[in-house]
Amino acid sequence: MSAGGQAQFHSQSGLPRGWTRSDLSRWYRTPQPELGRRLIIARNPATHGARQTSQEASVTDTTNPPAQGQILRPSELPTISRAKGVVTQPLVHSDRGSTSLTIGISTFQPGAVIPLHTHNVEEAITILEGEAIAIMNGQETTVRPYDTTFVPPGVPHHFRNDSSSEMRFLWTYGGAHVTRTYVETGQTVEHLSREDRRIAGAPDA
């Protein structure tokens, strides 16, 4: 810590000066009972030395371990049949502890398409490989690697692979609970549920 009380960090590693990655790993594995107390004292010096309130005690409670960051490697994760010619790989979702994001990768074979639909949350899609036709706002637009679409809730859209090559994109939803409403029928289903996949023509749904 500096004289002013601010932590000094190494400009390249981002670690506190004098720390190694081993120190950081050891810190994460060791309960930090004073961490929450220091944060409370920083906000309200009057609590220093006083008996903790129930709210303060909950902050310093170490019976429940803190949330852990995760490294997700697509090569090690399962895929599911999303539709005819479409395979999807969920990455970040509520089962991994997410409360506000749902992220995954979908791969479209030539000629593959998912029916026109809307979502209950915002969606962003970034093309990773190949070429797709993005249909939204009543228009068809060709999108290529790193082109990104943003679709607000309730806006009809879908993608089609008219090319002769595989197409892959990264999708991100602004919520941990995602639904899909198919425009043709008005039916709303849970995202990637068996019914969702069946409507889209997944062969194993």
C-alpha positions in Angstrom: 0.0 0.0 0.0 1.2 3.5 -0.7 1.3 6.3 2.0 -2.2 7.4 0.8 -3.6 4.0 1.3 -3.9 3.1 -2.4 -2.7 -0.3 -3.6 0.2 -0.2 -6.0 -0.1 -2.6 -9.0 2.5 -3.9 -11.5 1.8 -2.2 -14.8 2.0 -5.4 -16.8 0.7 -8.2 -14.6 -1.9 -6.2 -12.7 -0.8 -7.8 -9.5 0.0 -5.9 -6.3 3.7 -5.0 -6.4 5.9 -7.7 -4.9 3.3 -10.4 -5.6 3.7 -13.4 -7.8 0.9 -15.5 -9.4 1.5 -18.1 -6.8 0.8 -15.5 -4.1 -2.5 -14.7 -5.8 -3.5 -18.3 -6.0 -2.7 -18.8 -2.4 -4.7 -15.7 -1.4 -7.8 -17.1 -3.2 -7.5 -20.4 -1.4 -7.1 -18.8 2.1 -10.2 -17.3 3.9 -10.0 -13.5 4.2 -12.0 -12.8 7.4 -10.7 -9.2 7.6 -11.4 -8.2 4.0 -15.1 -7.4 4.5 -14.3 -5.5 7.8 -11.7 -3.4 6.1 -14.2 -2.5 3.4 -16.8 -1.5 6.0 -14.3 0.6 7.9 -13.3 2.4 4.7 -16.9 3.4 4.1 -17.7 4.2 7.7 -14.8 4.9 10.1 -17.2 5.2 13.0 -17.6 1.4 13.0 -14.0 0.8 13.7 -13.7 -0.9 17.1 -17.4 -1.0 17.6 -19.5 -4.2 17.7 -20.5 -5.3 14.2 -24.1 -5.1 13.1 -25.8 -8.1 11.6 -25.3 -6.5 8.1 -21.6 -6.1 8.7 -21.2 -9.6 10.1 -22.8 -11.0 6.9 -20.1 -9.2 4.8 -17.3 -10.8 6.8 -18.9 -14.3 6.9 -16.5 -16.8 5.3 -18.7 -19.9 5.6 -19.7 -19.4 2.0 -16.7 -19.3 -0.4 -16.6 -16.3 -2.8 -17.6 -16.7 -6.5 -14.8 -18.1 -8.6 -13.8 -17.0 -12.1 -14.0 -19.8 -14.7 -12.0 -20.5 -17.9 -14.3 -22.1 -20.5 -12.7 -24.0 -23.3 -15.0 -24.9 -26.2 -12.9 -28.0 -27.0 -13.8 -29.4 -23.6 -17.5 -28.6 -23.6 -20.5 -30.5 -25.0 -22.5 -29.4 -28.0 -26.2 -29.9 -28.8 -28.2 -30.1 -32.0 -30.0 -26.8 -32.3 -31.8 -27.2 -35.6 -31.3 -29.1 -38.8 -27.7 -28.3 -39.8 -27.1 -26.2 -36.7 -25.0 -27.2 -33.7 -24.9 -25.0 -30.5 -22.4 -24.9 -27.7 -23.6 -23.2 -24.5 -20.8 -21.4 -22.6 -22.0 -19.1 -19.9 -25.5 -19.7 -18.4 -27.4 -19.9 -15.1 -26.1 -23.4 -14.4 -22.6 -21.9 -14.2 -23.7 -19.2 -11.8 -24.5 -16.4 -14.2 -27.2 -14.0 -13.1 -27.2 -11.6 -16.1 -25.6 -13.2 -19.1 -26.1 -16.2 -21.5 -23.4 -16.8 -24.0 -22.6 -19.5 -26.5 -21.4 -20.5 -30.0 -23.6 -21.8 -32.9 -22.3 -23.4 -36.1 -24.5 -23.4 -39.3 -23.9 -25.8 -42.1 -24.5 -24.5 -45.7 -28.2 -24.0 -46.2 -29.1 -24.0 -42.4 -31.6 -21.5 -41.1 -33.5 -20.9 -37.8 -37.1 -19.5 -38.1 -37.9 -15.9 -37.6 -38.2 -15.2 -33.8 -37.9 -12.7 -31.0 -36.4 -12.8 -27.5 -37.3 -11.4 -24.1 -33.9 -9.9 -23.7 -31.2 -8.0 -25.7 -29.1 -10.1 -28.0 -25.7 -9.5 -29.7 -24.2 -11.8 -32.3 -20.7 -11.6 -33.6 -19.7 -13.6 -36.7 -16.6 -15.7 -36.1 -16.2 -17.6 -39.3 -17.9 -17.7 -42.7 -20.7 -15.6 -44.0 -24.4 -15.3 -43.0 -27.6 -13.5 -44.0 -29.0 -11.5 -41.1 -32.7 -10.8 -41.4 -34.1 -8.0 -39.2 -36.0 -4.8 -39.6 -37.5 -6.4 -42.7 -34.2 -6.4 -44.5 -31.6 -9.0 -45.4 -27.9 -8.0 -44.8 -24.8 -10.1 -45.5 -22.6 -10.2 -42.4 -19.0 -11.5 -42.3 -16.3 -12.2 -39.6 -16.5 -9.7 -36.6 -19.6 -8.0 -37.9 -21.9 -7.7 -34.9 -25.7 -7.5 -34.7 -27.5 -6.0 -31.8 -31.2 -6.9 -31.4 -33.4 -5.4 -28.7 -36.1 -7.5 -27.0 -39.2 -8.1 -29.2 -37.5 -7.4 -32.5 -38.0 -10.2 -35.1 -34.8 -11.6 -36.6 -33.0 -14.7 -37.7 -29.9 -15.9 -39.6 -29.4 -18.0 -42.7 -26.3 -19.6 -44.2 -26.7 -19.2 -48.0 -23.0 -19.9 -48.6 -21.2 -23.1 -49.4 -19.1 -23.0 -46.3 -19.7 -23.4 -42.6 -20.7 -20.4 -40.6 -20.0 -19.8 -36.9 -21.1 -17.0 -34.5 -20.9 -16.0 -30.9 -24.2 -15.1 -29.3 -24.7 -13.1 -26.1 -28.0 -12.5 -24.3 -28.5 -9.8 -21.7 -30.1 -12.1 -19.2 -29.8 -15.5 -17.5 -33.4 -16.4 -18.4 -33.9 -16.3 -22.1 -37.1 -17.2 -24.1 -37.7 -17.4 -27.8 -41.0 -16.5 -29.4 -41.5 -17.9 -32.9 -43.2 -15.2 -35.1 -45.1 -17.6 -37.3 -47.0 -19.3 -34.5 -46.6 -16.9 -31.6 -45.4 -19.7 -29.4 -42.9 -18.8 -26.7 -40.4 -21.5 -25.4 -37.4 -21.6 -23.2 -34.2 -20.9 -25.0 -32.6 -24.2 -26.1 -35.3 -26.3 -24.5 -36.4 -29.5 -26.2 -39.4 -27.8 -27.6 -37.3 -24.9 -28.9 -35.1 -27.4 -30.7 -38.0 -29.4 -32.0 -39.7 -26.4 -33.6 -36.4 -25.5 -35.3 -36.1 -29.0 -36.7 -33.3 -30.5 -34.5 -33.1 -34.1 -35.6 -32.8 -35.4 -32.0 -35.4 -33.3 -30.3 
